Amino acid sequence: MKHINTALAIFALAASSTAFAAVNFDTFDTNGDGVISQQEASVNAQLVEIFADLDTDQNGELSKEEFARVQ
C-alpha cells in the first residue's frame, strides 16, 4: 500500500510540475548548493510527503538524480 501511495504522490508532484512549468530541481534548490534540503522541499506538501522515498541514500537531501524520479 505504501508503494501505491508513493507512486500516487510522485504522479501528483509530476503533474503539479507540469502545471507549473517553472517548477524543477533548481526551483526547489533555492540556495544553489546542488541538493534539495528538507527545508527547501517544505514549500511543496507533495514533495514533503515523498521526500524520504526519493532520498535513496538517506542523507536528508535530494540530489538531482534522486529528484529526477518525479520528472
N, C-alpha and C positions, 0 to 999 in steps of 0.2 A: 504494500500500500504506500509506503514511504517513497518508493521509486516512481509510482504513478503521480503522487503529489509533487515530487521534484520535477518530473517531466512537464507537468502542467504549469508549474511556476516558471520553468525555463521557457516554455512556449509563450506564456503571458509576458515575460520580460522581453523576449524577442519581438513579440507583437507590439509592445509598447515602444520598443526601439524603432520599429518600422514606422509607427505612427508619429514619432518624434525623431525625424531623420538625423538630427544633430546628436542624438544620444549614441555614444560609442565609448570605447575604452577611455579615450582622452577626456571625454566629458566628465567621467567619474574620477579620473586621476587628476584632481584639481591642483595638487602641489607639484605635478610633473615629475615624480620620482620613479615612474615606470611600474608602479603597482597601485592597486586599489585597496586602501585600508578599510577596516570595518567602519571607521568614522566617515570616510568618503562614501562608502556604499549606503550609509544610513539615510541618504536623501531619496532612496528608492526602496519602498517597502518590499517589492518583489525581489529585488537583489538581496536585501537583508535576509529574506526567507530562505533563499537558496545558497547563501554565501558559503556556509560550511560544506555543502555538497560540491560546490565549484572549487573550493580551496583544497585541491587534492593532495598537496604536500603539507597541509595543516600548519602553515606558518602564520596564519592570521591575516594574510594578504592575498590578493588575486593578481597573478601575473597576466600578461596579455594572452598567453596560451590558455590559461585557465578560464579567463573571461570569454575567450573565443567560443567556448562551448555553447554560449547563448546566441551566437550570431547565426 
